[in-house]
Amino acid sequence: MSKHYAKAHWEGNLLKGKGKYTLKTSGYEGSITYTARFEDDKTASSPEELIGAAISSCFSMALANNLDKAGNTAEKVDTSAEVILVKVNDAFTITEILLKTDVKVSGLDNKKFQEIAEQTKKSCPVSRALTGTSIKLEATLV
């Protein structure tokens, strides 16, 4: 079993307050605000952005592993995540995550690559944790 820790601190009300999060292992700290989450303020992170970082990291690592298991070691895997947060009825909901990945790997045809990428999308631990969210994939072999 592997355990990982993060914590968050918030001060003030939702609209005018501010906060920060800390990742225990690296000590990395980032700021969070309402406006960064729900408006066009890009001066701080949001929980959705952190989910994007988590799933794109997890997917990239898992894809590299699955390609290697198939006998094709990736030279590079670059993955981005677009996390969509919308209001559904009276509650904000993450409705979709779009993963876009560009992979450089030799000796693998696109059909097999797409199969491995799709299987990886379904099986990486963060994707499995987010099963209530539609996760889409655009995979490009470069």
C-alpha positions in Angstrom: 0.0 0.0 0.0 1.2 3.5 -0.8 0.0 6.6 1.0 0.2 10.2 -0.2 -0.6 13.4 1.6 -1.7 16.9 0.7 -3.4 19.5 2.8 -5.2 22.8 2.2 -5.8 25.9 4.3 -8.5 28.5 3.6 -9.1 31.9 5.2 -12.2 34.1 4.8 -15.5 33.5 3.0 -15.8 31.7 -0.3 -15.9 34.7 -2.6 -13.2 36.9 -1.1 -11.2 34.4 0.8 -8.0 32.7 -0.2 -6.1 29.6 0.5 -3.1 27.4 -0.2 -2.4 23.8 -0.6 0.8 21.9 0.3 2.1 18.6 -1.1 3.7 16.8 1.8 6.5 14.9 0.1 7.9 17.7 -2.1 6.8 20.6 0.2 5.3 22.3 -2.9 2.8 25.0 -2.1 0.3 26.7 -4.4 -2.5 29.2 -3.9 -6.2 28.7 -4.5 -9.0 31.3 -4.9 -12.6 31.5 -5.8 -11.9 33.6 -8.8 -9.2 31.2 -10.1 -11.8 28.4 -9.9 -15.0 30.1 -11.3 -13.8 33.2 -13.1 -11.0 34.1 -15.5 -8.4 34.7 -12.9 -5.3 32.7 -13.7 -3.2 33.9 -10.8 -3.9 30.8 -8.6 -4.7 27.1 -9.0 -8.0 25.4 -8.6 -9.0 21.9 -7.4 -9.9 21.1 -11.0 -6.4 22.1 -12.2 -4.9 19.8 -9.5 -7.1 17.0 -10.7 -5.9 17.7 -14.2 -2.3 17.5 -13.0 -3.0 14.2 -11.2 -4.7 12.5 -14.1 -2.3 13.6 -16.8 0.7 12.5 -14.7 -0.9 9.2 -13.8 -1.9 8.5 -17.4 1.5 9.4 -18.8 3.3 7.1 -16.3 0.8 4.2 -16.9 1.0 4.6 -20.7 4.8 4.5 -20.6 4.5 1.3 -18.6 1.9 -0.3 -20.8 3.9 0.6 -23.9 7.0 -0.9 -22.4 5.1 -4.1 -21.4 4.1 -4.4 -25.1 7.7 -4.2 -26.1 7.8 -0.6 -27.2 9.6 1.8 -24.9 8.4 5.3 -25.3 10.9 8.0 -25.9 8.5 10.6 -24.5 4.9 10.9 -23.4 3.4 14.4 -23.2 -0.2 14.6 -21.8 -2.4 17.5 -21.0 -5.8 17.5 -19.3 -8.7 19.8 -19.8 -11.1 19.5 -16.8 -14.6 20.9 -17.4 -16.5 22.3 -14.4 -20.1 23.3 -15.0 -23.2 23.9 -12.9 -25.6 21.0 -13.2 -28.9 21.9 -11.6 -27.8 23.5 -8.3 -24.4 21.9 -8.0 -21.0 22.5 -9.7 -19.9 19.3 -11.2 -16.8 18.0 -13.1 -18.6 16.6 -16.1 -15.7 15.8 -18.4 -11.9 15.5 -18.7 -10.2 15.5 -22.0 -6.8 14.0 -22.1 -4.5 14.9 -25.0 -1.4 12.9 -25.3 1.5 13.0 -27.8 3.8 10.0 -27.7 7.0 9.3 -29.4 7.6 5.5 -29.6 9.3 3.4 -32.3 8.1 0.1 -33.8 4.4 0.4 -33.0 1.5 1.0 -35.5 -1.2 3.5 -34.8 -3.9 0.8 -34.3 -2.0 -1.0 -31.5 -1.0 2.4 -30.0 -4.6 3.5 -29.8 -5.6 0.2 -28.2 -2.9 0.6 -25.5 -3.7 4.2 -24.9 -7.5 3.5 -24.5 -6.8 0.6 -22.2 -4.5 2.9 -20.2 -7.2 5.6 -19.9 -9.5 3.1 -18.3 -7.0 1.5 -16.0 -4.7 4.2 -14.5 -5.5 4.7 -10.8 -6.6 8.3 -11.0 -9.0 7.5 -13.9 -10.4 4.7 -11.9 -10.9 7.1 -9.0 -12.9 9.4 -11.3 -15.3 6.9 -12.7 -18.3 9.3 -12.3 -16.7 11.6 -14.8 -16.6 11.2 -18.6 -12.9 10.9 -19.6 -12.1 11.3 -23.3 -8.8 10.7 -25.0 -7.1 12.1 -28.1 -3.9 10.2 -28.5 -1.3 11.1 -31.2 1.6 8.9 -32.2 4.4 11.3 -33.2 
